[in-house]
Amino acid sequence: MNATDGTESSPHTDSDANTDGNGNGAGSGPEGNASYGHKKFKRSKSHFADRITADGRDGWPVEPGRYRLVVSYACPWASRALVSRRLLGLEDALSLAVADPIQDDRSWRFTLDPDGRDPVLGIRYLHEAYDARERDYPGGVSVPAIVDIPSGKLVTNDFQRITLDLATEWTALHRPGAPDLYPEPLRDEIDTVMDGIYRDVNNGVYRAGFAREQSEYEDACRDVFRRLEEVSQRLAGQRYLVGDTITEADIRLFTTLVRFDAVYHGHFKCNRYKLAEDPVLWAYARDLFQTPGFGDTVDFDHIKRHYYQVHTGINPTGIVPLGPDPAGWTTPHGREDLGGRPFGDGTPPEPAARPGAGART
């Protein structure tokens, strides 16, 4: 399997459990969520890789109001799309469906909505949009997913590509002052940085958390912290990962860092030290969290309940820990002393309430 491809899947019909990992690597039949931690971890490939583009070359042209983005606040891959959508001001152009963080063996479900149905798509489970596109396809039901509203069919679950296309193909619908999250002169460097972070951090925490043997766990855990130490050194003298503005690379690192102490440190045994014990990374993560478009897409309740209650193969009691206290995320970070221009020549998005503070999507 190509390790650079992956999705946040939920148990539906896939025959190989743990194809993803965030409680969402498709499980089979009666095993479902309980299989996590008992079968070999591998990252599932995005089966539906159509692209929504300005010229519509895959048959899916960019059109305001035509598509619906389906996410879970618990999922780090979906969180990338949430951050990008906010920063680029695509809320009116691309509507949002939020799934319950506790999915069952039939897939992500819309039990947060009245009558348990998404009010736009009219479906109870995300797998219905997958089935409308391809019946009984050989894979899990993953978020983020973009669904074509008129047909009810899934368009893409290619999370690696979705955010890049939001930044580069949806430009006609960006808000005034939207930042350039994937600037062309920096793309080679951004891609290189993202590749290492994906392999050892974004994906590495899952390899550690779902390891079945001591050596497998230790190798993965060492990779996680080796890469974090390299990133920490890089960020010691610069505010952002590439250049002096926020880019796609920062979004991809943030969605793992914001979950690190809450779930990866304990639940996935990535516990050499906490994020809060690395002064550089902790300040960097707080800087982004306090930047409009980042922290206002985070719901720690959804994150913790998902990991601890869905991964019954790892946490059979389903007990969700009370900590850590999220108040630390709003403390001063001091990163502005490094300079940098968060939005480049653009402007921040309008303020929005955090999901856990009564925000509506």
C-alpha positions as CSV (number, residue, x, y, z in Angstrom):
1,M,0.0,0.0,0.0
2,N,1.1,3.5,-0.8
3,A,1.8,5.0,2.6
4,T,1.2,8.5,1.4
5,D,-2.5,7.7,0.9
6,G,-4.9,7.4,3.8
7,T,-8.4,8.2,5.0
8,E,-10.3,8.3,8.3
9,S,-12.5,5.3,7.9
10,S,-15.2,3.8,9.9
11,P,-16.3,0.1,10.1
12,H,-18.7,-0.8,7.3
13,T,-17.8,-3.5,4.8
14,D,-14.0,-3.6,4.6
15,S,-12.5,-7.0,5.1
16,D,-9.3,-5.8,6.9
17,A,-9.7,-4.1,10.2
18,N,-7.5,-1.2,11.2
19,T,-7.1,0.1,7.7
20,D,-7.0,3.5,9.2
21,G,-6.7,3.7,12.8
22,N,-8.6,6.6,14.4
23,G,-11.3,4.1,15.4
24,N,-12.1,4.3,11.8
25,G,-10.0,1.8,10.0
26,A,-12.8,-0.3,8.5
27,G,-13.7,-3.4,10.5
28,S,-15.6,-6.3,9.2
29,G,-19.0,-7.5,10.2
30,P,-19.5,-8.4,13.9
31,E,-15.9,-7.5,14.9
32,G,-16.3,-3.8,14.1
33,N,-14.8,-1.3,16.6
34,A,-13.6,-4.0,19.0
35,S,-11.1,-5.2,16.4
36,Y,-8.9,-2.1,16.8
37,G,-5.6,-3.0,18.3
38,H,-6.0,-6.6,17.5
39,K,-5.3,-6.6,13.8
40,K,-2.3,-5.3,11.9
41,F,-2.4,-1.6,11.2
42,K,-2.2,-0.3,7.7
43,R,-3.2,3.0,6.2
44,S,-6.1,2.7,3.8
45,K,-5.9,4.1,0.4
46,S,-8.4,6.7,-0.8
47,H,-10.6,4.7,-3.1
48,F,-12.5,7.7,-4.5
49,A,-9.9,10.1,-5.8
50,D,-12.0,12.3,-8.2
51,R,-11.1,16.0,-7.9
52,I,-13.4,19.0,-7.8
53,T,-11.6,21.5,-10.1
54,A,-12.2,24.9,-11.6
55,D,-12.4,23.3,-15.1
56,G,-14.4,20.3,-14.0
57,R,-12.0,17.9,-15.8
58,D,-13.1,14.9,-13.6
59,G,-16.8,15.8,-14.1
60,W,-17.0,17.7,-10.9
61,P,-16.7,21.5,-11.5
62,V,-16.3,23.9,-8.6
63,E,-19.8,25.4,-8.0
64,P,-21.1,27.3,-4.9
65,G,-23.6,25.3,-3.0
66,R,-23.3,22.1,-5.0
67,Y,-21.2,20.0,-2.6
68,R,-21.4,19.1,1.1
69,L,-18.3,18.4,3.2
70,V,-18.8,15.6,5.7
71,V,-16.5,15.6,8.7
72,S,-16.0,14.5,12.3
73,Y,-14.5,16.9,14.8
74,A,-12.7,13.9,16.2
75,C,-10.8,13.1,13.0
76,P,-7.5,14.8,12.4
77,W,-7.7,14.3,8.6
78,A,-11.2,15.9,8.5
79,S,-10.0,18.7,10.8
80,R,-7.5,19.7,8.0
81,A,-10.5,20.4,5.7
82,L,-12.3,22.3,8.5
83,V,-9.3,24.6,9.1
84,S,-8.8,25.2,5.3
85,R,-12.5,25.9,4.8
86,R,-12.5,28.5,7.6
87,L,-9.2,30.2,6.5
88,L,-10.3,30.4,2.9
89,G,-13.8,31.6,3.7
90,L,-15.6,28.8,1.9
91,E,-18.4,28.3,4.5
92,D,-21.1,29.7,2.2
93,A,-19.8,27.9,-0.9
94,L,-19.2,24.4,0.7
95,S,-21.8,23.4,3.3
96,L,-20.8,21.2,6.3
97,A,-22.2,18.0,7.8
98,V,-20.9,16.9,11.2
99,A,-21.0,13.3,12.1
100,D,-21.4,11.9,15.6
101,P,-17.9,11.1,17.1
102,I,-19.2,7.7,18.2
103,Q,-19.8,5.8,15.0
104,D,-21.1,2.3,14.9
105,D,-20.2,-0.7,12.7
106,R,-22.4,0.7,9.9
107,S,-20.3,3.9,9.5
108,W,-20.3,7.5,10.5
109,R,-23.8,8.5,11.5
110,F,-25.8,11.8,11.7
111,T,-27.3,11.4,15.1
112,L,-26.4,14.9,16.0
113,D,-29.0,16.2,13.6
114,P,-32.8,16.1,14.2
115,D,-34.3,12.7,13.5
116,G,-30.8,11.3,13.0
117,R,-30.6,12.5,9.4
118,D,-28.4,15.0,7.7
119,P,-30.8,17.9,6.9
120,V,-29.3,18.5,3.4
121,L,-28.4,15.0,2.2
122,G,-31.3,13.3,4.0
123,I,-29.3,10.3,5.0
124,R,-28.7,8.6,8.3
125,Y,-25.3,7.1,7.6
126,L,-22.4,8.3,5.4
127,H,-22.2,4.9,3.8
128,E,-25.4,5.7,2.0
129,A,-23.5,8.4,-0.1
130,Y,-20.8,5.8,-0.7
131,D,-23.3,3.2,-1.8
132,A,-24.9,5.8,-4.1
133,R,-21.6,6.1,-5.9
134,E,-20.5,2.5,-5.8
135,R,-22.3,-0.4,-4.2
136,D,-20.2,-2.7,-2.0
137,Y,-16.9,-1.1,-2.9
138,P,-13.9,-2.8,-1.1
139,G,-13.1,-0.1,1.5
140,G,-14.1,1.7,4.6
141,V,-16.4,4.7,5.0
142,S,-14.1,7.6,5.6
143,V,-14.1,11.3,6.5
144,P,-13.5,13.8,5.2
145,A,-15.8,13.1,2.4
146,I,-17.3,15.5,-0.2
147,V,-20.8,14.6,-1.5
148,D,-22.6,15.9,-4.5
149,I,-25.8,17.2,-3.2
150,P,-28.0,16.9,-6.3
151,S,-27.2,13.2,-6.8
152,G,-26.4,12.2,-3.2
153,K,-23.2,10.5,-4.5
154,L,-19.8,10.6,-2.9
155,V,-17.3,12.6,-5.0
156,T,-14.1,12.1,-3.1
157,N,-12.6,10.8,0.1
158,D,-9.0,11.7,-0.9
159,F,-8.1,13.7,2.2
160,Q,-4.5,14.3,0.9
161,R,-5.9,16.1,-2.1
162,I,-9.1,17.8,-0.8
163,T,-7.3,20.6,1.1
164,L,-4.9,21.3,-1.7
165,D,-7.7,21.6,-4.1
166,L,-9.6,23.9,-1.7
167,A,-6.6,26.1,-1.8
168,T,-5.8,26.0,-5.5
169,E,-9.0,25.1,-7.4
170,W,-11.6,26.9,-5.4
171,T,-9.9,30.3,-5.6
172,A,-12.8,32.0,-7.4
173,L,-14.9,31.4,-4.3
174,H,-12.3,32.3,-1.7
175,R,-13.2,35.2,0.7
176,P,-11.5,38.6,0.1
177,G,-8.2,38.5,1.9
178,A,-7.9,34.7,2.0
179,P,-4.4,33.5,2.5
180,D,-2.4,31.5,0.0
181,L,-2.0,28.2,1.8
182,Y,0.0,26.5,-0.9
183,P,2.1,29.2,-2.5
184,E,3.6,28.0,-5.8
185,P,7.2,29.1,-5.1
186,L,7.3,27.1,-1.8
187,R,5.5,24.0,-2.9
188,D,8.5,21.7,-3.2
189,E,9.6,22.6,0.3
190,I,6.1,22.3,1.7
191,D,5.7,18.9,0.1
192,T,9.0,17.7,1.5
193,V,8.2,18.9,5.0
194,M,4.7,17.5,4.9
195,D,6.0,14.1,3.7
196,G,8.2,13.6,6.7
197,I,5.5,14.8,9.1
198,Y,2.9,12.6,7.6
199,R,5.0,9.5,7.7
200,D,6.4,9.8,11.2
201,V,3.9,12.0,13.1
202,N,0.4,12.1,11.5
203,N,0.6,8.4,10.7
204,G,3.3,7.5,13.2
205,V,1.0,7.9,16.2
206,Y,-1.3,5.3,14.8
207,R,1.4,2.9,14.0
208,A,2.5,3.2,17.7
209,G,-1.1,3.0,19.1
210,F,-2.1,0.0,17.1
211,A,1.1,-1.9,17.3
212,R,0.7,-5.6,18.2
213,E,4.3,-6.3,19.2
214,Q,6.8,-4.5,21.4
215,S,9.3,-3.9,18.7
216,E,6.7,-2.6,16.3
217,Y,5.5,-0.1,18.9
218,E,9.0,1.0,19.9
219,D,10.1,1.6,16.3
220,A,7.0,3.7,15.6
221,C,7.2,5.6,18.9
222,R,10.9,6.5,18.3
223,D,10.0,7.7,14.8
224,V,7.3,10.0,16.2
225,F,9.6,11.7,18.7
226,R,12.6,11.8,16.4
227,R,10.5,13.7,13.9
228,L,9.0,15.9,16.6
229,E,12.5,16.8,17.8
230,E,13.5,17.8,14.2
231,V,10.4,19.9,13.8
232,S,11.0,21.5,17.2
233,Q,14.5,22.5,16.1
234,R,13.2,23.9,12.8
235,L,10.5,26.0,14.6
236,A,12.9,27.3,17.3
237,G,14.0,30.1,15.0
238,Q,11.0,30.6,12.7
239,R,7.3,31.0,13.4
240,Y,5.9,28.7,10.8
241,L,7.1,25.5,9.1
242,V,7.8,27.0,5.6
243,G,8.2,30.7,4.9
244,D,6.9,33.4,7.1
245,T,3.1,32.6,6.7
246,I,0.7,29.8,7.5
247,T,0.7,27.1,4.9
248,E,-0.8,23.7,4.3
249,A,2.2,22.2,6.2
250,D,1.2,24.0,9.4
251,I,-2.4,22.8,9.1
252,R,-1.3,19.2,8.8
253,L,1.0,19.3,11.8
254,F,-1.5,21.2,14.0
255,T,-4.3,18.7,13.7
256,T,-2.0,16.0,15.2
257,L,-0.4,18.3,17.8
258,V,-3.8,19.5,19.1
259,R,-4.7,15.8,19.8
260,F,-1.3,14.8,21.2
261,D,-1.7,15.3,25.0
262,A,-5.5,14.5,24.9
263,V,-5.2,11.1,23.3
264,Y,-1.9,10.2,21.6
265,H,0.2,10.5,24.7
266,G,-1.8,8.1,26.8
267,H,-4.2,6.2,24.6
268,F,-1.6,5.5,21.8
269,K,1.3,5.3,24.3
270,C,3.3,8.1,22.6
271,N,4.5,9.1,26.1
272,R,8.2,9.9,26.0
273,Y,7.0,13.3,26.9
274,K,3.9,15.5,26.5
275,L,3.5,18.2,23.9
276,A,3.3,20.7,26.8
277,E,6.8,19.6,27.9
278,D,8.4,20.8,24.6
279,P,8.6,24.6,25.0
280,V,8.9,25.2,21.2
281,L,6.2,22.9,20.0
282,W,3.8,23.8,22.8
283,A,4.2,27.5,22.0
284,Y,3.8,26.9,18.3
285,A,0.7,24.8,18.7
286,R,-0.9,27.4,21.0
287,D,0.0,30.2,18.5
288,L,-2.0,28.3,15.8
289,F,-4.8,27.4,18.2
290,Q,-5.3,31.0,19.0
291,T,-5.2,32.0,15.3
292,P,-8.8,32.4,13.9
293,G,-9.6,29.3,11.8
294,F,-7.6,26.8,14.0
295,G,-8.8,26.6,17.6
296,D,-12.4,27.5,16.6
297,T,-12.6,24.2,14.7
298,V,-11.4,22.0,17.7
299,D,-13.8,20.1,19.9
300,F,-11.9,18.2,22.6
301,D,-15.0,16.5,23.8
302,H,-15.6,14.9,20.4
303,I,-11.9,14.0,20.1
304,K,-11.6,12.2,23.5
305,R,-15.0,10.4,23.3
306,H,-14.2,9.1,19.9
307,Y,-10.8,7.7,20.6
308,Y,-11.5,6.3,24.1
309,Q,-15.0,5.0,23.4
310,V,-14.6,3.7,19.9
311,H,-11.3,1.9,20.3
312,T,-12.6,-0.8,22.6
313,G,-9.8,-3.1,21.5
314,I,-7.4,-0.7,23.2
315,N,-9.6,0.7,25.9
316,P,-12.2,-2.0,26.6
317,T,-13.8,-0.1,29.5
318,G,-14.7,2.9,27.3
319,I,-13.8,5.2,30.1
320,V,-12.9,8.8,28.9
321,P,-10.3,10.6,31.0
322,L,-11.2,14.0,32.5
323,G,-7.9,15.7,31.5
324,P,-5.9,17.4,30.3
325,D,-7.3,20.8,31.2
326,P,-7.8,22.7,27.9
327,A,-7.3,26.1,29.5
328,G,-3.6,25.9,28.7
329,W,-4.3,26.4,25.0
330,T,-5.3,30.0,25.5
331,T,-2.2,31.1,27.6
332,P,0.3,33.5,26.0
333,H,2.7,31.8,23.6
334,G,5.2,34.6,22.7
335,R,5.7,33.3,19.1
336,E,4.9,36.8,17.7
337,D,8.5,37.7,18.7
338,L,9.7,35.6,15.8
339,G,7.9,37.8,13.3
340,G,6.0,36.2,10.5
341,R,2.7,37.3,8.9
342,P,0.1,34.6,9.7
343,F,-2.1,35.5,6.7
344,G,0.6,37.0,4.4
345,D,-0.9,39.9,2.5
346,G,-4.4,38.7,3.5
347,T,-6.6,39.0,6.5
348,P,-7.9,36.6,9.2
349,P,-11.3,35.1,8.8
350,E,-14.3,36.5,10.8
351,P,-14.4,35.2,14.4
352,A,-16.4,32.1,15.0
353,A,-17.5,30.2,18.1
354,R,-15.7,27.0,18.8
355,P,-17.7,23.8,18.2
356,G,-18.0,23.1,21.9
357,A,-19.2,26.6,22.6
358,G,-22.5,26.4,20.7
359,A,-21.2,27.0,17.2
360,R,-23.5,25.9,14.4
361,T,-22.4,24.5,11.0
